[in-house]
Amino acid sequence: MDSYGSKRGYGLVLMLLTTALYNILILILLKYTNSYIVANLLKLLLVSCNIYQLYYILLFASLKCSIDEENLKIYAIWSLKKVTIPLNEIEGYSMSTGKIKGVKLNGIAASGFVMGRFVIDKIGMSRMFVTDNKNVVYIKTEHMNYAVSPLNYKKFEEELVDRDVHVAEWKYKVKNSYNLHKDKHFMVPLMIVSIVILILTLNPLILHLKNAIPNNMPLNFDAQFNPIKRGTGKQFAFTQMLYGVLNMALLFCMYYASYFCAKYDRKSAYKYIYLSLAVATIFLIMQFKILINFR
């Protein structure tokens, strides 16, 4: 079994610089913000960005592929990330060089490298493991395409031919729609985030109608959760309900972003609903924290 390392250009340096820039900007914003809500959202953004960037940095630095008698394997991060493609499911391959054109569903890309799920022009839905775009090999299967950039691409191509995998051409047709409402992996988090937003919106209204909110309540907080503005219980209820309405608007936008992505790739549609869920959960936790500490 032969193993092929990926050709690596400047992508690793670019990702490290981008990660450093994200951290510097977010930390500067955290230092100068005086809002508890903004500070918590920035902390969530900081953690998410670092996890996201670290994953692709490790992926980029360790990508390899191999071919044996039965499978083509793509693996990275000490084999924690592994994709196995049976040779008998491969319908063909094609080669390309230069700029890669397509629509990003998730992942990371620059002019010289592409990693993640993309809809590539004239190729279609593809899982991209391309660390250098000078010699890219696209592997076609029935349900998914794969792209790699082996350092010794000529030997890699020869071995594909020896395994009875030959050059092929194919077309890709975008689905007009995808029935997300029939997908339980989408509907379950959608229902959960809808319930969270309803609680966020209705809970302060119900408490206010029951006269369960004190007449003097904090409306805004600094980054250390110290009240910087106070108002009546009615104002507090209205402010919290406004946060609920804003989360409804975010959920509406995320739903249609999911609908757009689902035409290309079902799994890529899920991330938008989970983003809305994360934001709504933070607002609900903060609401409960205020009510527990100041009622």
N, C-alpha and C positions, 0 to 999 in steps of 0.2 A: 504494500500500500504506500503510495507516494503522497507526501504532504507538501502543500504549496502555501508559502507565506504570502501575505498581501503586500502589494506595492504601496508604500506610504509616502505621500508628499508632505506638504506643509500643514496638513489638517490638524495634527496634534497640537502644534504651536498655536494655531488660530483658536482652537477650542479652549486651551489653557488661558489665553489672553481674554477671550470672551467671558469665561467663568470669573476671572479676576475682575473684569469690568463690571459684571453683574453684582458681584459682592461689594465692590467699592461704592457703587451707586446706591444700592439698597441700604448699606450700613450708614452712608451719609444721610439718607432720608430718615432712617431710624433715629439718628443722633439729633436731628433738628425737628422731628415731628413732636407735637404736643397733644396727640390724640390717641386715646387708648384703642379705639377701633382701628385706626390707620396703622398703628404700631403692630397690632396682632395680625392684620392682613399682610403687612410687609414681612413679618417673621415667617408666616406661612409661605409667602413667595420666595423668601431666601432659602428655606429648607427645600422647597420643591425644585427650585432652579439648580441647587447644588447636587441633589440626587440625580436629576435629569442629566446634567452635564457630566457628572462623574461616570454614570453608566456608559455614555457614548465615548468618553475618553478611554475608559478601559476596553470597550469594544473595539475602538479604532486601533489601540496599541497591541491587541492580542489576536486579531483576526487571522484565521488560517482555514484552509479547506483541504480535503483529501478525497481520493477516489479508490475504492476497493472493488472487489468482484461484484458486489451487489448494490452499493450505495455511494452517493456523493454526499459528503458531510461538510458542513460549515460550522466552525466552532470558535469560541472565544472565551475570555475571562476564565481561564483554567478549566475549560469545558463546561462551565456552569451554563453558558449559552451554547446550545447545540441545535442545529437543524439537519435532519437526515432526509435525503431525497433518494428514494429507490430508483435505480437506473432504469428499471422497466416502466417507470411512470414518466420518464423524461421523453418529451415528444420532439425535442431538437434544441439547438442553441443558435445564437447569433453573436456577432462581435460588433462593437462600436468604439469610437474614439472621439474625444472632444466633449463639448458642453452637453450636459444631460438636461433635457427639457421635460417638464412634467409638473404635476400637482402634488404638493406634499400633504399627506394625511397625518402622519406623525413622524418624528425623527429630526435629523439635523442635516444641513446641507450647505455647501458653499460652491464656488465655481469649480473646485478641484475634487470634491468628495461628496458622497451622498450615502446616508445610512438611515434606515427606517422603512416605512411603508409609503410608497409613492405610486401615482398613476403616471407612467412614462409614455410619452408620445410614441405611437406606432407599436408599443409593446403591451401596454395595459398595466393592471395591478401588479406591482413587483415589490418584493422584499429586497431592499438594497443593502449590500455589504461592500460598497465601493469606496476604497480608501484613496484611489487615484483614478481619474477618468480617462487616462490615455489609452488603456486597453481593457475594456469592460466586456465580460462574457455574460450574456443573458441566457438563463436556463429556463426552458418552457415546460410546464406541466399543465394538467387539465385545469386546475383551480387556482394556481398561483405561479408567477414567474419569480426567478431569483437572479440576482446580479452580483458578481464577484469581480475582483481585479487582482488575479494572481500575479506575483512577481515574474514567474516563468510562464507567461501566458501561452507561449507556443507549445511547450511541452504539455501544458494543461489541455490545450485544444487537441493535440495529437492523442492524448489518452482518452479524451471523450470519443474521438472517432474510433479508436481501438475497441472501445466498449459499445460500439454500434450506436453512438449518439451523433447525429449529423446536423449540418447547417439547415435551418428551417426559417420560413417566414410566417408570420401570423398577424392577424388583425384583432383589434380589441373593440368591443361595443359596450358603451356605458349603459347600465340599467336606467330605465326611465324613473323608477321608484323602487323603494324597498319598504315592505310592511313592518315598520318598527313596532307597531302596536301588537304584533304577533310574536315579538321577540321578548321572552321573559327576562333575559339578561339586561335588556334595556328598560322594560316596564317596571321591574322591581325597584331599581334605584330611582326611577321617575316617580313612582308612588311614594317612596320614602321621602324624597326631597319635597314633594307636594305636601305631605303631612307635616314635615318640619316647618315649612313656610306658613302653613295654616296656623300652627301653634304659635309661631313667632308673631303672626298678625293678630290673631283673635285673643290670645291669652291676655295681653294688656287691656284690651277692650272689655273683656269679661270681668277682669279684676276691678277695672274702673267703675263699671256698672254696679258691681257688688260693694262699692266703697271700700275695697280691700287695698287700695294704694294710698299712702299718706299724702297729705296736702303739700308737703315739701319733699320733692324728689330731685336727685341729680339728673341733669340732661346731657351733660358732656363731661368727659374725664380727660386728665392728662395721661401721659404714657405710663405713669406709676399707679393708675387707677384712683387718683385723687380727684374729687369733684371740682370742676372749674366753672360750672354754671348750673344753677338750680331753677326749678320751676314748680308749677302745681302738678298734682297727680294727673290732671287732664292733659297737660302738656307732655308729661312723660309718656302717657298712653299713646298720644298722637305721634310722638317721635318714634316710638317702637313700632307702631303700625306702619309708619312711613318706611322704616327699614324692611318690613315685610313686603310692602308694595315694590320696593326696589329689587328685592330678591325674586319676586314674581316676574319682573321685567327681565332680570338676568336669566331665569329659567326659560322664559319665552325665547330669548335669543339663542340659548344653548340648545333648545329643542330643535330649532330650525337649522342650526349648524350641524347637529347630529343627522338630521334628515338629508342635508346636502352630502355629508360624508358617506352615509349609508349607501348611496348610489354607487360608490366606488369600493368601499370596504366596510363591512358590518361592524367589525371590532373597533375600528377607529372612531365610530360614532359614539361609543360608550363614554369616552373621556370627557365629553362636554357635560354630560349629565352628572358625572362624578365631581366635576369642578363646581357646578352649581350646588351640589350636595355639601361639599366642603365649606363653601362660603356661607350657606344658610345655617349650617351647624355651628359655625363660629359665632354668628349673630345670635343664635338661640342660646348658646352657652353664656354669652355676655349678658343677655337679658336676664337669665336665671341668676347669674352672679350678682347683678344689680339688685334684683328683688330680694335675694337672700341677705345681702349685706345692708340694705337701706330701708327695708320695710319695718 
